[in-house]
Amino acid sequence: MAQQMSLDVNGNATRVTVDDPETPLLYVLRDDLGLHGPRFGCGLGQCGSCTVHIDGQAVRSCITPVSGLKPGAKIVTLEGLGGPDKLHPVQAAFIEEQAAQCGYCINGMIMQSAALLNETPKPDEAAIRQALAQNLCRCGTHLRIVRAVRRAAGTL
């Protein structure tokens, strides 16, 4: 049975109709709300391309059912982190360091990095590598990604 749900996405209150309460948040964000920052990668929460922030925490949206969201939870996607007019420092650093190659992992890398910097504003390289260890990048831009996070943290 379809049910209406209220969501706070990127600071905007919105209502969506969900046929199955176990529908992954990723599907609602992409298919119902037209947001394409979070990407479908593995569907198992292992690659990180679907990462969003829920109440400031980096979360894999492909394995987060919409029914599991707490009332009033604040969801932030890449689109809500910053935009063309005002980039988030992590987004700007990824551009400056040319950290994207194919770009598929970049949503997850940026969202995980922003969550790390919110928690630890000046992480060392080991902390950055540990925070990003569960985000997969098949193009091999890992060194540029780490440099971008260090740049955003002001430690480069």
C-alpha positions in Angstrom: 0.0 0.0 0.0 1.4 3.4 -1.0 2.1 5.8 1.8 3.1 9.5 1.9 6.3 10.4 3.6 7.7 13.8 4.5 11.4 14.3 4.0 13.8 17.2 4.6 16.2 17.0 1.7 18.8 19.7 1.2 16.9 22.1 3.5 13.6 21.7 1.6 10.6 20.0 3.0 9.1 17.6 0.5 6.5 14.8 0.3 7.0 11.6 -1.6 4.7 8.6 -2.2 6.4 5.3 -1.5 4.9 2.0 -2.5 7.2 -0.1 -0.3 8.5 1.3 3.0 11.7 -0.8 2.5 12.5 1.3 -0.7 16.1 2.4 -0.5 16.5 6.2 0.1 18.7 6.2 -2.9 15.8 5.4 -5.2 13.6 8.1 -3.7 16.4 10.7 -4.1 17.1 9.8 -7.7 13.8 8.6 -9.1 11.3 10.7 -7.2 13.3 13.9 -6.4 15.5 13.9 -9.5 18.8 14.3 -7.5 21.7 12.7 -9.3 24.6 13.3 -6.9 24.2 10.0 -5.1 24.8 7.2 -7.5 23.9 3.5 -7.7 27.1 1.5 -7.5 27.0 -1.9 -5.8 23.6 -1.7 -4.1 25.1 -3.4 -1.1 26.6 -0.4 0.8 30.1 -1.4 -0.1 31.3 1.1 -2.7 30.2 4.4 -1.3 28.9 6.0 -4.5 25.5 6.5 -2.9 26.7 8.3 0.2 24.5 11.1 1.6 24.5 12.8 5.0 21.7 12.1 7.4 21.8 14.4 10.4 25.5 15.1 9.6 26.6 11.5 9.3 27.8 9.9 6.1 25.3 7.1 5.3 25.0 4.6 2.4 21.6 5.5 0.9 21.4 2.3 -1.2 20.9 0.2 2.0 18.9 2.8 4.0 15.2 2.1 3.8 13.0 5.2 3.8 11.1 3.6 6.7 14.3 3.7 8.7 14.5 7.5 8.7 13.8 9.2 12.0 11.0 11.9 11.8 12.7 15.2 11.0 15.9 13.7 9.8 17.9 16.1 7.7 19.2 14.6 4.5 21.9 16.3 2.5 23.0 15.2 -1.0 25.9 16.4 -3.1 23.5 19.0 -4.6 22.8 20.4 -1.1 26.4 20.4 0.1 27.2 23.2 -2.3 26.4 24.5 -5.7 27.9 26.3 -8.7 27.4 29.7 -7.0 28.9 28.6 -3.6 30.9 25.4 -3.6 31.6 23.6 -0.4 35.4 23.7 0.4 35.7 20.0 -0.3 34.0 20.4 -3.7 36.3 23.3 -4.5 39.4 21.3 -3.4 38.4 18.3 -5.6 38.2 20.6 -8.6 41.5 22.3 -7.8 43.3 19.0 -7.4 41.5 17.5 -10.4 40.5 14.6 -8.2 37.9 13.2 -10.6 38.7 11.0 -13.5 35.6 9.0 -14.5 33.7 10.7 -11.6 31.6 7.8 -10.5 33.0 7.6 -7.0 33.3 11.4 -6.5 29.9 11.8 -4.9 30.9 9.3 -2.2 34.4 10.6 -1.8 33.2 14.2 -1.4 30.3 13.3 1.0 32.5 11.1 3.1 35.3 13.7 3.2 32.9 16.5 4.2 31.6 14.3 7.0 35.1 13.6 8.1 36.0 17.3 8.1 32.9 18.2 10.1 34.0 15.7 12.8 37.8 16.3 12.5 38.6 19.6 10.9 42.4 19.0 10.6 42.8 15.2 10.0 46.2 13.8 9.2 46.8 11.8 6.1 46.3 8.5 7.9 42.9 9.6 9.2 41.9 10.7 5.7 42.9 7.4 4.2 41.1 5.5 7.0 37.9 7.5 6.5 37.9 6.9 2.7 39.0 3.3 2.9 35.5 2.0 2.3 34.9 4.2 -0.7 35.9 2.5 -3.9 37.6 4.3 -6.8 38.4 2.2 -9.9 40.3 5.0 -11.8 43.1 5.3 -9.3 42.9 9.0 -8.4 43.4 8.2 -4.7 46.5 10.4 -4.3 44.6 13.4 -5.8 41.6 12.6 -3.6 43.7 12.6 -0.5 45.4 15.9 -1.6 42.0 17.4 -2.1 40.8 16.5 1.4 44.1 17.9 2.8 43.6 21.1 0.8 40.0 21.4 2.1 41.3 20.9 5.6 44.0 23.5 5.1 46.8 21.0 5.7 48.2 20.8 2.2 
